[in-house]
Amino acid sequence: MLSSKVTCNSHGQDSSYFLGWEEYEKNPYDEVKNPNGIIQMGLAENQLSFDLLESWLQKNPEIAAFKKHNNDQCIFKELALFQDYHGLPAFKNALVRFMSEIRGNTVTFDPNNLVLTAGATSANETLMFCIANPGDAILIPTPYYPGFDRDLKWRTGAEIVPIHCSSLNGFRITKPALEDAYKQAEKQNLKVKGVLVTNPSNPLGTSLSLHELDLLVNFISTKNIHLISDEIYSGTVFSYPSFTSIMEVLKNRNLMNTEIAKRVHIVYSLSKDLGLPGFRIGAIYSNDERVVSAATKMSSFGLISSQTQYLLSEILSDKKFTKTYLSENRRRLKQRHEKLVKGLQKTGIRCLQSNAGLFCWVDMRHLLSSDTFEGEMELWLKIVYEVGLNISPGSSCHCSEPGWFRICFANMSEETLAVAMQRVKSFVESIVKKNTQSRHQQLLKRDSRRSKSLPKWVFELSFDHQREVSDER
Ligand SMILES: Cc1ncc(COP(=O)(O)O)c(C=O)c1O
């Protein structure tokens, strides 16, 4: 009696990505109350700069109390009644200014091209509703954010076809990989409507190079398809190389007023850069007025509440604050990233070199019992249940090579990260010890087999040799 949406499983809730969260919820680590619990390292949350936001609120108490800045006028009623799905103009202006600031003011954004949505989740789904019919396909480079299976496919009926990227070139997008994915979709009789990239990438923590961005623009231009650039991590770039938005590429190639630019759409959110996933603040930026108009109508299903818009318009209009916040947040992310990379390095575990994001893409291929996804799952289960860390296996991000894991570093205290590193160290040491013991036993077995199978004179010779050596001593 229920619809197929209720029974179909394209939501992806049964992926190990979400299962790990469930295990964490059952037994969460707490330094005092549950020191043996599971540490959550599978959640891309930014908790490193809350104090900066909190101190802004302390300095501006009138804003949280629904009062106007420098003015005692109460705007509670105004906000409570506001329901225009075009959003508060003051907020949209402040958001586009912030988006430009993150990109070093190399590009500007027109607030009329902006659609507000309840987070990037809603923005991505809305864009899919705008560009694809049920059964159409979107190409996505692997590994990719596990939530895309839910956001892009579940309610829209669209399909994802992976663009397989390889560790051999640091998981970079190549022309052959793009063409292969396109052919693969055609083989499956799927009409390709676009490519979706996350720049900087979740889970790689790397920003796209100019070469990759150029490839993408050329590809969507020759195939006559769309490009969605999810730039939710644009403010988390903490080291070289810097981040280039797809908008800058269009501008630099003089494509801004062309049909190609109309097929390029940006997704943004304050969930990562400001660490506010609970406030559900997202946006679509599109150069196509038909997309803007349709997405605005659709945004009725997932609006940002007006008091949130009001609060954020005040925070983001404070230029001094945003400047300090962005640079301090980047500095803290860089420091934390280094702690994780060095901590893992000490145990012989290597991370993909990265410059952004709230996570590292970690190579644990040498710890697999077999070079398969079964081997990856076996290792992941040990890490969750025996080591007590919830990390995300590469298979949940559709990585085509087993043995890679995403480890988040910005959702915990430094002390908790230190405990996690200690746990990894003990785990790796126990594996090394076990492997040495089993190798030793294998050697002993081999030697005893050899000595049994060797002719008697070899044994006698070796015995004589040993006697000679000990006589010489
Ligand atoms: C690449 C990417 N897009 C979208 C989202 C969803 O973000 P939001 O909380 O704004 O819905 C996430 C969250 O982790 C993400 O990593």
The ligand as an ORCA input file, in Angstrom:
! r2SCAN-3c Opt
* xyz 0 1
  C      30.439     17.409     -0.895
  C      29.266     17.631      0.001
  N      28.130     18.135     -0.518
  C      27.050     18.336      0.248
  C      27.050     18.034      1.601
  C      25.808     18.296      2.414
  O      25.960     19.496      3.146
  P      24.787     20.250      3.905
  O      24.990     19.989      5.362
  O      24.982     21.701      3.595
  O      23.513     19.727      3.403
  C      28.209     17.520      2.181
  C      28.238     17.166      3.603
  O      29.093     16.474      4.105
  C      29.351     17.308      1.365
  O      30.480     16.833      1.851
*
